[in-house]
Amino acid sequence: MNRFCIILLAILGFSCQEEVELPLRSEESRIPVIEATWTDRPFYNEVKISLSQDYYDSAEADVLKDAEVYILNTGNKDMIPFSYDPKTSSYRPTNPGRIAQTGQSYRLVVKWEENEYEADGVMLEPPVVDSVTYSYEEERLFRDEGYYIKVYGKIPFEDNNYYRIRVIENDTLKNDRDDYLLFDDTFGLTVFEDGLELGYEFDAGDEVRLELFRLNRQPYNYLVQLVNLLYSDGGLFSPPPQNPDTNIRVLAGSSGVLGYFSVAPILTASVLIEPEDD
């Protein structure tokens, strides 16, 4: 009899379950999202500005085209103006030859309507990349068979060791949530000297380009938080989605701001994977 009652209660419990959607707080007023990159390579220097969207909004970003944008060298007060480029939907330096210089401090300034924002960054010295190699590997634990790339170099710095590697395979940037290759010196950096193996298998004939960024701490933390957000599945045990911490400040106006300003040197290397001789 007791067993029958337990089973009946269990059935009734399941029958009473219903799917509950927890409403996320939406922004009544949309705020600017600024993604700014300032480097020693002209191709990468741009500022993207759009308006924020709700978490579940799948519409295209609303790009802002009428902002005033410039970067200021805080040491010599040299101002580098940017203008909107409709081809890239971003702001680019008016003089493309202007780039970041090692050891200099820079300030991003964005003015839009009654609002003004700024952020600071330092152009750090780049690490050393000695060589990029590849070899064919048989199937291993958590690794499929294929060609794998190793990067050899040296990171001689005692602090500010925050790095990102981007991988471009046959002109296509790997940009999924698994492709944010971020690392710091938490567990040491000797792995870079011993050869840092990238977790991708490639085929013969693939052309692979690698880009190594040395970041300031705040933009690095922003990207780490962004990756954590991308891995949040919205399940019962996942934390509520939260915007990454920005390093951009509000100087004037009532509108908040999201995004980041990154000043970074970039090292690049390319390799064409050729089949091994039989």
GIBEL-V44642 format. One record per backbone hydrogen bond with DSSP energy under -0.5 kcal/mol. CO is the residue of the C=O (numbers start at 0). NH is the residue of the N-H. If there is no record, write none. Layout:
# GIBEL-V44642
co->CO nh->NH
co->CO nh->NH
This chain:
# GIBEL-V44642
co->0 nh->4
co->1 nh->5
co->2 nh->6
co->3 nh->7
co->4 nh->8
co->5 nh->9
co->6 nh->10
co->7 nh->11
co->8 nh->12
co->9 nh->13
co->10 nh->14
co->11 nh->15
co->12 nh->15
co->13 nh->16
co->19 nh->21
co->20 nh->22
co->25 nh->27
co->27 nh->29
co->30 nh->51
co->31 nh->33
co->31 nh->257
co->32 nh->34
co->32 nh->49
co->33 nh->35
co->33 nh->259
co->34 nh->47
co->35 nh->261
co->36 nh->45
co->37 nh->263
co->38 nh->99
co->40 nh->43
co->40 nh->44
co->41 nh->44
co->43 nh->45
co->45 nh->36
co->46 nh->90
co->47 nh->34
co->48 nh->63
co->49 nh->32
co->50 nh->61
co->53 nh->56
co->60 nh->62
co->61 nh->50
co->62 nh->64
co->66 nh->68
co->67 nh->110
co->68 nh->81
co->69 nh->108
co->70 nh->79
co->71 nh->73
co->71 nh->106
co->72 nh->76
co->77 nh->72
co->78 nh->80
co->79 nh->70
co->80 nh->93
co->81 nh->68
co->82 nh->91
co->83 nh->85
co->84 nh->87
co->84 nh->88
co->84 nh->89
co->89 nh->84
co->90 nh->46
co->91 nh->82
co->93 nh->95
co->94 nh->97
co->100 nh->103
co->103 nh->122
co->104 nh->73
co->104 nh->74
co->105 nh->120
co->106 nh->71
co->107 nh->118
co->108 nh->69
co->109 nh->116
co->110 nh->67
co->111 nh->114
co->114 nh->111
co->115 nh->250
co->115 nh->251
co->116 nh->109
co->117 nh->248
co->118 nh->107
co->120 nh->105
co->121 nh->123
co->122 nh->102
co->127 nh->129
co->127 nh->153
co->130 nh->151
co->132 nh->149
co->134 nh->147
co->136 nh->145
co->139 nh->142
co->142 nh->139
co->145 nh->136
co->146 nh->201
co->147 nh->134
co->148 nh->197
co->149 nh->132
co->150 nh->195
co->151 nh->129
co->151 nh->130
co->153 nh->127
co->153 nh->155
co->159 nh->161
co->160 nh->184
co->161 nh->214
co->162 nh->182
co->163 nh->212
co->164 nh->180
co->165 nh->210
co->166 nh->168
co->166 nh->173
co->167 nh->169
co->167 nh->208
co->168 nh->171
co->170 nh->172
co->171 nh->168
co->172 nh->174
co->175 nh->178
co->176 nh->179
co->178 nh->180
co->179 nh->181
co->180 nh->164
co->182 nh->162
co->184 nh->187
co->188 nh->191
co->188 nh->192
co->189 nh->193
co->190 nh->194
co->191 nh->152
co->194 nh->196
co->195 nh->150
co->197 nh->199
co->201 nh->146
co->202 nh->205
co->205 nh->207
co->205 nh->272
co->206 nh->169
co->207 nh->270
co->208 nh->167
co->209 nh->268
co->210 nh->165
co->210 nh->212
co->211 nh->266
co->212 nh->163
co->212 nh->214
co->213 nh->264
co->215 nh->219
co->216 nh->220
co->217 nh->221
co->218 nh->222
co->219 nh->223
co->220 nh->224
co->221 nh->225
co->222 nh->226
co->223 nh->227
co->224 nh->228
co->225 nh->229
co->226 nh->230
co->228 nh->231
co->230 nh->232
co->234 nh->237
co->248 nh->117
co->248 nh->250
co->251 nh->115
co->255 nh->31
co->257 nh->33
co->259 nh->35
co->261 nh->37
co->261 nh->263
co->263 nh->39
co->264 nh->213
co->266 nh->211
co->268 nh->209
co->270 nh->207
co->270 nh->272
co->271 nh->273
co->272 nh->204
